[in-house]
Every structure is written in C-alpha cells, then in structure tokens.
Amino acid sequence: MSGQGDLTGRVALVTGGSSGIGAATARRLAAAGATVWVGYNKGADRAAAVVRALAGSGHRAVHLPIEDSAALKAAVAAIKAAHGRLDILINSAGFTRAVPHGDLEALDDETFDSILRANVRGPFAMVRAAAPLMRATGDAVIVNVSSISGQTGLGSSIAYVCSKAALDAMAKSLARVLGPEIRVIEVSPAAVDTGFVPGRTREAIEKQAAGTPLKKVVGPDDIAETIFACVAHLRFTTGAVVIADGGRHLG
C-alpha cells in the first residue's frame, strides 16, 4: 500500500457494507482508488445504493451472509474471477441484542450462540475463505471491527462482550500464521452513532460520550477513518488492537 494512501488498483471486500461503519469504510476506500465489493446480508437495496454513491467505478454489491461459509467462498471466487486478487478485507458484519448483564436467564442459549456465530465464527470463516487469494498479493490487510467491550467487559450483552474478546484474541493467532503476506488488525470503538444496538438512543450515546476524555460522539466515518489508517498507513502493525473510543477505556 502506498504511504500516501493511494489504493488505486487494489481490491477490497467489506462485510456488513450496506450501512454504518461498513458503508462509511467502503466510501473511504473507494475515494482512495480501491475497487470495493460491498457485502450485505438482508440489505440488498441499501448495498446497491452504497455502490451507486461510491467514487470511481467497478464497485459491486455481493450477498454475503456471514454465517454461511459456502456463500463466503462463492463471493471470494467471484472476486477472483473478476480481478484475480483481493488486497483488503474489512470484517464489519455482526450483530448484538441488548440484554442486561445481571439478567442471566434472559441471555438464552440461542441468543448467546447466534451472537458468537455472527461475531466470531463468521469473521473467521470469511478470513479462511479469503486468505489464499489475499496471500497471493503478498501485501494484503485484514481489519476486523471489534469493540472496546471486549476489553472492559461492558456492553450490550455478556455474549457480545465475549464475542469481541474472542475476536481480539483470534486476530493475534491469525497475524502469526498469515504474515508476512497479510497483516491483521482490530479496530475497537465504543458506542458509535449508528443503529447497531437495537433500542439504543442518541441520548444514551451522548451520555456515554460525555463521560469520556474527548467528550465527542463518534460517528461511523470516524471509525472508517481509523480503518483506513490501518489499511494504508500502519505498515508495521499486525496482531494489534487499535482503540478508537474517545478514551472510553480509561474508565
């Protein structure tokens, strides 16, 4: 990757790219010259709208249900057929449900398992599918969207906290085995002003931001900017968690 952030000729895949952090990241990558495949699960119309608005040309929307390993492999095969390369993978897809930590009975087995399938197994399966094609470029990068919840133990549910802690640990393992051809980096925000957490209000986000040292509400493009820095500039970083939470982790 160019030290100036020029991604011309590079190919990127963004899971969860139809909205929020994923969509903002797709815009950043396309503006820098990358050809972007915008992955979606149920948001086909949203993904198509994101693609139409991207700078440059050649971008595509691709159905990418993160829990379907066969579909992930098929998407990578389509990218290989179209471009013969994949330089950038952004794992932004995931989900959560708000369950009070103290209400253990409310966190039933299916909710717990579904969160871990989407937030841990899904990104792993995506990396597993993409790694052979990415290795062939010799200079690729994977960025996983994590959460400061994985370090603080605070978050929308205990299952979500566990999923992000697991994702952070997995990045270290993947960085060891995928280097030197592929870097693996986590970007770890706190509350971001999106609709990701069902039921979370703007007021709740503002209240959390007010308790941080920077006292700023973080938007999806703020995290996309951090992801872009990992892709284009952090040339000697791998297996690391880059915190972008306004200082929330400081307590």
Secondary structure as a PSIPRED ss2 file (coil, helix, strand):
# PSIPRED VFORMAT (PSIPRED V4.0)

   1 M C   1.000  0.000  0.000
   2 S C   1.000  0.000  0.000
   3 G C   1.000  0.000  0.000
   4 Q C   1.000  0.000  0.000
   5 G C   1.000  0.000  0.000
   6 D C   1.000  0.000  0.000
   7 L C   1.000  0.000  0.000
   8 T C   1.000  0.000  0.000
   9 G C   1.000  0.000  0.000
  10 R C   1.000  0.000  0.000
  11 V E   0.000  0.000  1.000
  12 A E   0.000  0.000  1.000
  13 L E   0.000  0.000  1.000
  14 V E   0.000  0.000  1.000
  15 T E   0.000  0.000  1.000
  16 G C   1.000  0.000  0.000
  17 G C   1.000  0.000  0.000
  18 S C   1.000  0.000  0.000
  19 S C   1.000  0.000  0.000
  20 G H   0.000  1.000  0.000
  21 I H   0.000  1.000  0.000
  22 G H   0.000  1.000  0.000
  23 A H   0.000  1.000  0.000
  24 A H   0.000  1.000  0.000
  25 T H   0.000  1.000  0.000
  26 A H   0.000  1.000  0.000
  27 R H   0.000  1.000  0.000
  28 R H   0.000  1.000  0.000
  29 L H   0.000  1.000  0.000
  30 A H   0.000  1.000  0.000
  31 A H   0.000  1.000  0.000
  32 A C   1.000  0.000  0.000
  33 G C   1.000  0.000  0.000
  34 A C   1.000  0.000  0.000
  35 T E   0.000  0.000  1.000
  36 V E   0.000  0.000  1.000
  37 W E   0.000  0.000  1.000
  38 V E   0.000  0.000  1.000
  39 G E   0.000  0.000  1.000
  40 Y E   0.000  0.000  1.000
  41 N C   1.000  0.000  0.000
  42 K C   1.000  0.000  0.000
  43 G C   1.000  0.000  0.000
  44 A H   0.000  1.000  0.000
  45 D H   0.000  1.000  0.000
  46 R H   0.000  1.000  0.000
  47 A H   0.000  1.000  0.000
  48 A H   0.000  1.000  0.000
  49 A H   0.000  1.000  0.000
  50 V H   0.000  1.000  0.000
  51 V H   0.000  1.000  0.000
  52 R H   0.000  1.000  0.000
  53 A H   0.000  1.000  0.000
  54 L C   1.000  0.000  0.000
  55 A C   1.000  0.000  0.000
  56 G C   1.000  0.000  0.000
  57 S C   1.000  0.000  0.000
  58 G C   1.000  0.000  0.000
  59 H C   1.000  0.000  0.000
  60 R E   0.000  0.000  1.000
  61 A E   0.000  0.000  1.000
  62 V E   0.000  0.000  1.000
  63 H E   0.000  0.000  1.000
  64 L C   1.000  0.000  0.000
  65 P C   1.000  0.000  0.000
  66 I C   1.000  0.000  0.000
  67 E C   1.000  0.000  0.000
  68 D C   1.000  0.000  0.000
  69 S H   0.000  1.000  0.000
  70 A H   0.000  1.000  0.000
  71 A H   0.000  1.000  0.000
  72 L H   0.000  1.000  0.000
  73 K H   0.000  1.000  0.000
  74 A H   0.000  1.000  0.000
  75 A H   0.000  1.000  0.000
  76 V H   0.000  1.000  0.000
  77 A H   0.000  1.000  0.000
  78 A H   0.000  1.000  0.000
  79 I H   0.000  1.000  0.000
  80 K H   0.000  1.000  0.000
  81 A H   0.000  1.000  0.000
  82 A H   0.000  1.000  0.000
  83 H H   0.000  1.000  0.000
  84 G C   1.000  0.000  0.000
  85 R C   1.000  0.000  0.000
  86 L C   1.000  0.000  0.000
  87 D C   1.000  0.000  0.000
  88 I E   0.000  0.000  1.000
  89 L E   0.000  0.000  1.000
  90 I E   0.000  0.000  1.000
  91 N E   0.000  0.000  1.000
  92 S C   1.000  0.000  0.000
  93 A C   1.000  0.000  0.000
  94 G C   1.000  0.000  0.000
  95 F C   1.000  0.000  0.000
  96 T C   1.000  0.000  0.000
  97 R C   1.000  0.000  0.000
  98 A C   1.000  0.000  0.000
  99 V C   1.000  0.000  0.000
 100 P C   1.000  0.000  0.000
 101 H C   1.000  0.000  0.000
 102 G C   1.000  0.000  0.000
 103 D C   1.000  0.000  0.000
 104 L H   0.000  1.000  0.000
 105 E H   0.000  1.000  0.000
 106 A H   0.000  1.000  0.000
 107 L C   1.000  0.000  0.000
 108 D C   1.000  0.000  0.000
 109 D H   0.000  1.000  0.000
 110 E H   0.000  1.000  0.000
 111 T H   0.000  1.000  0.000
 112 F H   0.000  1.000  0.000
 113 D H   0.000  1.000  0.000
 114 S H   0.000  1.000  0.000
 115 I H   0.000  1.000  0.000
 116 L H   0.000  1.000  0.000
 117 R H   0.000  1.000  0.000
 118 A H   0.000  1.000  0.000
 119 N H   0.000  1.000  0.000
 120 V H   0.000  1.000  0.000
 121 R H   0.000  1.000  0.000
 122 G H   0.000  1.000  0.000
 123 P H   0.000  1.000  0.000
 124 F H   0.000  1.000  0.000
 125 A H   0.000  1.000  0.000
 126 M H   0.000  1.000  0.000
 127 V H   0.000  1.000  0.000
 128 R H   0.000  1.000  0.000
 129 A H   0.000  1.000  0.000
 130 A H   0.000  1.000  0.000
 131 A H   0.000  1.000  0.000
 132 P H   0.000  1.000  0.000
 133 L H   0.000  1.000  0.000
 134 M H   0.000  1.000  0.000
 135 R H   0.000  1.000  0.000
 136 A H   0.000  1.000  0.000
 137 T H   0.000  1.000  0.000
 138 G C   1.000  0.000  0.000
 139 D C   1.000  0.000  0.000
 140 A E   0.000  0.000  1.000
 141 V E   0.000  0.000  1.000
 142 I E   0.000  0.000  1.000
 143 V E   0.000  0.000  1.000
 144 N E   0.000  0.000  1.000
 145 V E   0.000  0.000  1.000
 146 S C   1.000  0.000  0.000
 147 S C   1.000  0.000  0.000
 148 I C   1.000  0.000  0.000
 149 S H   0.000  1.000  0.000
 150 G H   0.000  1.000  0.000
 151 Q H   0.000  1.000  0.000
 152 T H   0.000  1.000  0.000
 153 G C   1.000  0.000  0.000
 154 L C   1.000  0.000  0.000
 155 G C   1.000  0.000  0.000
 156 S C   1.000  0.000  0.000
 157 S C   1.000  0.000  0.000
 158 I H   0.000  1.000  0.000
 159 A H   0.000  1.000  0.000
 160 Y H   0.000  1.000  0.000
 161 V H   0.000  1.000  0.000
 162 C H   0.000  1.000  0.000
 163 S H   0.000  1.000  0.000
 164 K H   0.000  1.000  0.000
 165 A H   0.000  1.000  0.000
 166 A H   0.000  1.000  0.000
 167 L H   0.000  1.000  0.000
 168 D H   0.000  1.000  0.000
 169 A H   0.000  1.000  0.000
 170 M H   0.000  1.000  0.000
 171 A H   0.000  1.000  0.000
 172 K H   0.000  1.000  0.000
 173 S H   0.000  1.000  0.000
 174 L H   0.000  1.000  0.000
 175 A H   0.000  1.000  0.000
 176 R H   0.000  1.000  0.000
 177 V H   0.000  1.000  0.000
 178 L H   0.000  1.000  0.000
 179 G C   1.000  0.000  0.000
 180 P C   1.000  0.000  0.000
 181 E C   1.000  0.000  0.000
 182 I E   0.000  0.000  1.000
 183 R E   0.000  0.000  1.000
 184 V E   0.000  0.000  1.000
 185 I E   0.000  0.000  1.000
 186 E E   0.000  0.000  1.000
 187 V E   0.000  0.000  1.000
 188 S E   0.000  0.000  1.000
 189 P E   0.000  0.000  1.000
 190 A C   1.000  0.000  0.000
 191 A C   1.000  0.000  0.000
 192 V E   0.000  0.000  1.000
 193 D C   1.000  0.000  0.000
 194 T C   1.000  0.000  0.000
 195 G C   1.000  0.000  0.000
 196 F C   1.000  0.000  0.000
 197 V C   1.000  0.000  0.000
 198 P C   1.000  0.000  0.000
 199 G C   1.000  0.000  0.000
 200 R C   1.000  0.000  0.000
 201 T C   1.000  0.000  0.000
 202 R H   0.000  1.000  0.000
 203 E H   0.000  1.000  0.000
 204 A H   0.000  1.000  0.000
 205 I H   0.000  1.000  0.000
 206 E H   0.000  1.000  0.000
 207 K H   0.000  1.000  0.000
 208 Q H   0.000  1.000  0.000
 209 A H   0.000  1.000  0.000
 210 A H   0.000  1.000  0.000
 211 G C   1.000  0.000  0.000
 212 T C   1.000  0.000  0.000
 213 P C   1.000  0.000  0.000
 214 L C   1.000  0.000  0.000
 215 K C   1.000  0.000  0.000
 216 K C   1.000  0.000  0.000
 217 V C   1.000  0.000  0.000
 218 V E   0.000  0.000  1.000
 219 G C   1.000  0.000  0.000
 220 P H   0.000  1.000  0.000
 221 D H   0.000  1.000  0.000
 222 D H   0.000  1.000  0.000
 223 I H   0.000  1.000  0.000
 224 A H   0.000  1.000  0.000
 225 E H   0.000  1.000  0.000
 226 T H   0.000  1.000  0.000
 227 I H   0.000  1.000  0.000
 228 F H   0.000  1.000  0.000
 229 A H   0.000  1.000  0.000
 230 C H   0.000  1.000  0.000
 231 V H   0.000  1.000  0.000
 232 A H   0.000  1.000  0.000
 233 H C   1.000  0.000  0.000
 234 L C   1.000  0.000  0.000
 235 R C   1.000  0.000  0.000
 236 F C   1.000  0.000  0.000
 237 T C   1.000  0.000  0.000
 238 T C   1.000  0.000  0.000
 239 G C   1.000  0.000  0.000
 240 A E   0.000  0.000  1.000
 241 V E   0.000  0.000  1.000
 242 V E   0.000  0.000  1.000
 243 I E   0.000  0.000  1.000
 244 A E   0.000  0.000  1.000
 245 D C   1.000  0.000  0.000
 246 G C   1.000  0.000  0.000
 247 G C   1.000  0.000  0.000
 248 R H   0.000  1.000  0.000
 249 H H   0.000  1.000  0.000
 250 L H   0.000  1.000  0.000
 251 G C   1.000  0.000  0.000
